[in-house]
Amino acid sequence: MRDLVSDVAVIGAGVVGTAVARELARRGYSVNIIEAGNDVGTGTSKANTAILHTGFDATPNTNESRLVRQGHDLLLEYATVTGIAIEQTNALMVAWNDDQLSQLNAVAEKSLQNGHRDFSQIDASEVVRLEPHLADNALGGLLISGEYIIDPWSVPIAFARDASSFGAVFRFKSEVLSIDVGNEVTTIDTSSGPVKTHFVVNAAGLAGAKIDEMFTGNRFTVTPRRGELIVFDKFARTLVSHIILPVPQKHTKGVLLTPTVFGNLMVGPTADDVEDLTATGSTQDGVARVLAAAHRIIPALRNEEITAVYAGLRAATEESDYRLFTEQQCRYICLGGIRSTGLSASMALANEACQRLIDCGLQIPTQSEKVSTLKMPPLGEMQHRPADDGQACVCMCERVTATEITNACNEPIGAINLEGVRRRTRALNGKCQGFYCLANVCELVSQANAIPVDDLLSGKS
Amino acid sequence: MSEKQNLDVLVVGGGPAGLTCATKTKSQLNASTLLAERAEYFGGTPQSTYHLGFGVRDLHRVMTGPNYADKLEQRARNQGVVLKANTTVLNWTPQLLVDLAGENARYEVQARAIVLATGVRERSRHARLVPGDRGAGVYTTGALQRLVYQLGAKVGKRAVVVGAEHVSFTAITTLKHGGCQTVALITSDERDQTFFPLRWFFASRRRIPVLVNDGIAMIHGTQHVTGVTLNSGKHIECDTVVFSGDWIPENELARKTNLDICAGSRAPEVDSFGRTRQPGVFAIGNAVHPAEASDLCALNAHRAVDAMRSWLNDGEWSNNAVAVRVQSPLLHTWPSLVTRDDANARMLLRVSKFVEPHSRITVLQAGKTIYSTNHRRTIVTNRSFTLPMRWANQVDPTLGDVEIAVTSSV
């Protein structure tokens, strides 16, 4: 395969890259996916707020607004068909002061401009009726229909499994070193050897600007924006039923509260610009800010335990909109600056990329479109899971069985390490964080992948 | 869902408290008893705790954790307790109708009494809100023990242990068996909280320092831990961080039926017989006193059996318990409910900071002191001190909560 020239090489195996690869492979193109990490979805895609947005509050007439709106419906259908956990919770934007209250009209106006009419403005008493555990000083709100919570990790994994079954080839641990654009063939030199291709799609997320520069020179810069999140224990999930959104304001960015499909409550994210592309650590200050906001919005959260604290980086650029570029000359498409809505827009971005590639001269393949019968394992709290029938659990907090863990390793685009297992099964992601089951999970992953336990523990694999 | 099974006692959790309680309800009360354990083995925490010192106060011998756990399991089996491993209680009602999943089946049990003996776990790095990178090499002592003794895993080369209570010191040995040297113990308290001989045996003779009044401000290392920065600004290079102690009861089932939860310990409120405010529902072991030695869990289970007898035979339940409230530096007590029946029990109390010798302990009800005593010794954090409950005789069930205060002599 290495010496063959693929139709398209996709750089980056996050939610956008895998969606693009899946769509191209589905249409019959030969595709290489080049990923610096050792698994799909290890960058921005692994730490987000896990919401399928309608895009009601996007800036109207932007790429983001258009693609989130299209992507919402596409991913909703895809998740339903493949069995990825998804729940309609709708969103409630809550105004806590007069300034925010007056701002709601503008948000409603924006939603109309974005073509999303399914919302209603509600008064304080209705806010209390819908969300009785909120702090009692809410002045009013905007109830937005059509907002879903989704399992964010299964989405890129499902895309990748589909792509793989359609013949796409994944090259992990392959960092792009340089790119040579020839007359017909582009050679991408990676840390695992060269990849030859006719067309290239840049879906490299945080490294998007670096890749873009290899084609066209300095066009935009990515400033990683750190978002810190706190996941509360399952009892906190009973305290809210909607996604609780802050009213967007010029200078202050509030945090949101959202139920998760795994049955937890998540609060965040902060938004701090950082220098370092690897600064995915949480900070004392950030955690304190998120926690304070959580307690302010739902006072009862003071009595709830915290399951996890983590941070992710979004690829922010100089502009707020996506940075989509087509370079016909070098047969290159850039999908850059997909800050925080990549999950929602992913499938629309895939269609967009295909169209742009065809515009660049990518031949429409003769073969018919491929069909997938992919079913993802049921990971949602509301779904019927193997442990519900009395199968023995290895991870008892999240009720994950040994078979689920072994399958997660053995399936295509399988887990090669503990982090991969976490995202594919929920094992180790519960409140005990491995107190009971780390050894047992390690043993299963070690056996399934023939990796020594010590290597799993050292993070080498 | 298959047919509904009726039984006298359902014990949830197969650790020392649950096994002991189940054995006694079967042998002494001849009650039909089922014990549901969600893990694949019985014995609970001792099953992965390989040092000596188990069974002293209940079995009157010195054993290792696994030997002790096996012995308790064997006794339960010999008495005819039905032991179900890999079995989880999914839900239950205040009428004691219980939904169980295990052995590839879902079934319902109608019990006359339920004993929650769900145990305790250590708070993870996340639950303690310790920020930083998420590189590999961060464990709780519980996870570490199982990795080292169950899998023979090698965990790293240089470890920092967070905590300085008994379990933190035993982690040094566990780490050593895992090929890892301990470079420091860190405690937010002013002193360590173990006994001198243990401190010497585990730490001092190996020149392992205990850093006091400090904590981890940041963990570094995206792939693997490379070091920690402390609140004091000190940086320590290490590849392993072990979070020890900071126990949280497994209170999920208690909360599912809205049992009253003690704010200080997060455990369901119980009297010294393990009786909650809900008739027929008991809670025992470290699920109600985080975290005591396992032989004490077993002994306190004996008391539950006494109350179980009255409940099963006569339907007798204490409806007149009053709650115990504490003031700083007290954190929580066991029992957290009191009736006059508790007068022969010894209360276990915990504090949030060291209290110098000759402090005064006062028990009040409705503002009136009903008992007061001089505590001659230092009160240590993360370790219970005991208070005989003779004063429970004077508790008036109509006067509301009992308050307990510790006042320093200095």
Interface residues (C-beta under 8 A of the other chain):
Chain A: V231 K234 F235 T278 T280 G281 S282 T283 Q284 G286 V287 L291 N303 E305 I306 T307 A308 V309 Y310 A387 D388 D389 G390 Q391 A392 C393 M396 R399 L418 K431 C432 Q433 G434 F435 Y436 L438 A439 N440 C442 E443 V453 D454 L457 S458 G459 K460
Chain B: R38 A39 E40 N86 T87 T88 L90 A101 G102 E103 N104 A105 R106 R121 E122 R123 S124 R125 H126 A127 L129 P131 G132 D133 R134 G135 A136 G137 Y139 T140 G142 A143 R146 L147 Q150 L151 A153 K154 V155 G156 A217 M218 I219 H220 T222 Q223 H224 D239 I248 E252 R255 A263 R266
